[in-house]
Amino acid sequence: MDVLNDVLTATRIGGGVSGRLIARAPWGLHFDGGGANFHIIVRGECWLRLDGDAEPVLLREGDVTLLPDGASYCAADHPDRATVPFTGVLAAHDHPNIASVGGTGAETVIICGVYDFGADLTHPLLSALPRLVHLPAAHAPRGGPVDSATRLLAAELDHPGPGAQGVAARLVDVLLVYILRAWQEQHDPPTTGWFGALHDPQVGHALTLMHQAPEQRWTVARLATAVGLSRAAFARRFAMLAGEPPLTYLTRWRMITAAILLKESTEPLSAIANRVGYESEFAFARTFRRAHGQPPGRYRAQAHPRP
C-alpha cells in the first residue's frame, strides 16, 4: 500500500474541481481560501501572494504551485496590482470550466484546481507541507508526469466529451500525487518530519503495516519486531520522525478509516469497530467520540441526512 496515496484518498472529500483561467494585463484577482488550491502556468507569468505574506512570488511558464492549507491569496500580472474577487469573475461567465479577465496586454493562461480535504479528517502529513509548495518548471519538465497529466486535463477542459467531469476529477487526483512527488524529488531525501518518516526504511515499513491492517492487534513491540528494531529504538525513531508515538498514530489512522467507513458503507457499528481493531463497540465509540467530537452513530447520521 502507498501510504501517501492512502492518506490523500482518505482525507479528501468529493472530486477535485478544475478550470482554465485566461488573463490579459492588466489584471488582478483575489481568491478566497478553502480546499487545497493548485495552479499550473501554461503560458505567460504572474505574481502570487498569500494573504498575510509580505513578499509575492513570481510564477513563470511551466511552474506549478500547491496551497495545501486552503489559504486565501492574490494573483496578478504585477505585484502592486489592485485585485477583484474571483467569485465575481466566475459569476460573469457561462462556461463552467473557462474564465477570462483583464485587458488587452500580455496573456497568462493558468490551469487552476482545488481539492476539498475534510476538516475532520486532518492528517499530519498534510500539516507538514509548507503553506506554498512551489515547483519550478525545471522540476516539471515537458513530457514528465506533471506535464503529461496537465496536457490531458487541459484537453478535457477545452473539449469536454462524455464523462469529462469524472475524467477531469481523476486527473486532478493524479496531479496532486505527481506534484507532491516532484516537490519531494527537488529536495534532498527528507530525514525529518512526516516525509522523512515515509522515506525511512523502518518507520515507513511500520506505517505501511498499520495502513494495510489497522484491524491487527498492533503493539509497539510487535511493530518493532516486524521492522527489525528493538522496542525502544523503534519507539524513539518513530516519534522523532512522525511527531507522535506509534500507537497514537495508529489510533489516529483507525479513526480516519472508521470515519470513511461510516460515510461510505452501511456496515453496522460492530463490524466497523472490528475492522479498525476494536473488539468492543463501546471502546470504539468512546475513542471515536474523542477523535471526532461525537459518537459514530451521530457522525453517520450527519453524513447521510434524511430528506
Secondary structure as GFF3:
##gff-version 3
##sequence-region A 1 307
A	DSSP	alpha_helix	3	11	.	.	.	ID=ss1
A	DSSP	beta_strand	17	24	.	.	.	ID=ss2
A	DSSP	beta_strand	28	31	.	.	.	ID=ss3
A	DSSP	beta_strand	36	43	.	.	.	ID=ss4
A	DSSP	beta_strand	46	50	.	.	.	ID=ss5
A	DSSP	beta_strand	57	59	.	.	.	ID=ss6
A	DSSP	beta_strand	64	67	.	.	.	ID=ss7
A	DSSP	beta_strand	73	76	.	.	.	ID=ss8
A	DSSP	beta_strand	84	85	.	.	.	ID=ss9
A	DSSP	alpha_helix	86	91	.	.	.	ID=ss10
A	DSSP	beta_strand	98	102	.	.	.	ID=ss11
A	DSSP	beta_strand	107	115	.	.	.	ID=ss12
A	DSSP	three_ten_helix	119	121	.	.	.	ID=ss13
A	DSSP	alpha_helix	124	127	.	.	.	ID=ss14
A	DSSP	beta_strand	133	135	.	.	.	ID=ss15
A	DSSP	three_ten_helix	137	139	.	.	.	ID=ss16
A	DSSP	alpha_helix	145	158	.	.	.	ID=ss17
A	DSSP	alpha_helix	164	185	.	.	.	ID=ss18
A	DSSP	alpha_helix	193	199	.	.	.	ID=ss19
A	DSSP	alpha_helix	201	212	.	.	.	ID=ss20
A	DSSP	alpha_helix	220	227	.	.	.	ID=ss21
A	DSSP	alpha_helix	231	242	.	.	.	ID=ss22
A	DSSP	alpha_helix	246	264	.	.	.	ID=ss23
A	DSSP	alpha_helix	269	275	.	.	.	ID=ss24
A	DSSP	alpha_helix	281	292	.	.	.	ID=ss25
A	DSSP	alpha_helix	296	303	.	.	.	ID=ss26
###
